[in-house]
Amino acid sequence: MDHFLYRDGALHAEDVPVAEIAAAVGTPFYLYSAATLTRHFRLFDEALEGVDHLVCYAMKAASNQAILTLLAGLGAGMDVVSGGEYARAKAAGVPGERIVFSGVGKTREEIATALAGGLRQFNVESEPELAEIDAVARQMGVIAPVTLRVNPDVDAKTHAKIATGKSENKFGIPIARARAVYAHAASLQGVKVVGIDVHIGSQLTDLAPFRAAYRKVAELTGQLRADGHEISRLDLGGGLGIPYERSNSAPPLPVEYGAMIREELGHLGAQIEIEPGRLIAGNAGIMVTQVIYVKEGEGRDFLIVDAAMNDLIRPAMYDAYHDIVPVIEPAPGAESRPYDIVGPVCETGDTFARARAMPPVGPGDLLAFRSAGAYGAVMASEYNARPMIPEVMVQGDQFAVIRRRPTFDEMIKRDTIPPWIGGNPAA
Ligand SMILES: *Cc1c(COP(=O)(O)O)cnc(C)c1O
């Protein structure tokens, strides 16, 4: 459930008409609902009630400081995958002991930064990375808490670009090698093994692959404990999917996911960490755009909107589906027609939807892309010198711009012209 609903014929974000925000901010923009973010975080937290646990929001899904600060205030931990995300988490007031550091290519600098600033654990993805963390920690005279991310060779049955748990994927240590790598890790002075980590992919719409992976984790926990390792923490990753296409999909709910975790792992007495990203932010955000032109083509009509693939890349990158609805509620019984909904960028990939049935819309009308809160703003770019899309948050009857649109001048001034082609070195 989210808080973007029609009220008196107009789409609202909580208690604010979306059109009012569009008039104040200009289109396109992302719009988040604080109540929805809060609700989704709590659903996960409550799903694991009674179990020692920490919900670490996978902040790569949406990492505006306002979102992070809101979630940090609710007690969220953070799953970070870069030095930049680590810095953002700390700036949002998240204590080091609530930050887990994931990612397949942590650099020496990132490792040192996190060790200096404090962290809960590194989720280690490979043997060379384990060696690097050990070396950096010894050099700094500290001990790095680590889990090893195992690759359980489970098919997450999701889009190929976001499946991470098969042996052919670049992620983690093959589960068959896990015991040998744990034995090696135990011999290192700079690291302390605290548990096991697994993350099999994103936008999973079925619990079965999670269950299969967690069963393997339970079995491995028994083996590693028998080998003498202290496995006190199980990091189960993120990946629970959301209903992008409301009419025909109903992925499992956090409460069902939590029940399954208890069934498979509850008896192990380990602390549970989960890293949801998409389910917390996805349906807590929409992207609002304006129709520029309606172009009637040969056998195909186009709605040309002022948002483009650089603002929301998911359709181009993952063939993703987003519900697209008019901000003014269509009259009951209004007849729909198929349109291709496209942006202004000179690439055929700049297509948000093909032959999408839409109620009557014309130039100047506002459209909302639903489920755009996760992997939306964070993946935006300034391709075509289109300014980075602004972000807005609502709470109740208030709204605030949480990242403003840069001016053209600001964009231009970020570049430097070398003196040898006429630039002013003092500028
Ligand atoms: C991307 C990612 C997540 C979050 O996945 P969602 O599908 O957004 O829940 C969690 N953990 C790791 C290691 C990831 O790479």
The ligand as a Tripos MOL2 file, in Angstrom:
@<TRIPOS>MOLECULE
LIG
   15    15     1     0     0
SMALL
NO_CHARGES

@<TRIPOS>ATOM
      1 C1         20.9880   -4.4930   -4.4020 C.3       1 LIG1
      2 C2         21.2820   -5.1680   -3.1310 C.ar      1 LIG1
      3 C3         20.3260   -5.2010   -2.1060 C.ar      1 LIG1
      4 C4         18.9390   -4.6250   -2.2510 C.3       1 LIG1
      5 O1         18.1590   -5.2930   -3.1770 O.3       1 LIG1
      6 P1         16.6180   -4.8700   -3.3340 P.3       1 LIG1
      7 O2         16.1420   -5.7130   -4.4380 O.co2     1 LIG1
      8 O3         16.5870   -3.4410   -3.6470 O.co2     1 LIG1
      9 O4         15.9440   -5.1920   -2.0360 O.co2     1 LIG1
     10 C5         20.6890   -5.7840   -0.8980 C.ar      1 LIG1
     11 N1         21.9070   -6.3230   -0.7130 N.ar      1 LIG1
     12 C6         22.8480   -6.3180   -1.6800 C.ar      1 LIG1
     13 C7         24.1700   -6.9220   -1.4030 C.3       1 LIG1
     14 C8         22.5660   -5.7430   -2.9190 C.ar      1 LIG1
     15 O5         23.4960   -5.7530   -3.8710 O.3       1 LIG1
@<TRIPOS>BOND
     1     1     2 1
     2     2     3 ar
     3     2    14 ar
     4     3     4 1
     5     3    10 ar
     6     4     5 1
     7     5     6 1
     8     6     7 2
     9     6     8 1
    10     6     9 1
    11    10    11 ar
    12    11    12 ar
    13    12    13 1
    14    12    14 ar
    15    14    15 1
@<TRIPOS>SUBSTRUCTURE
     1 LIG1         1 GROUP 0 **** ****
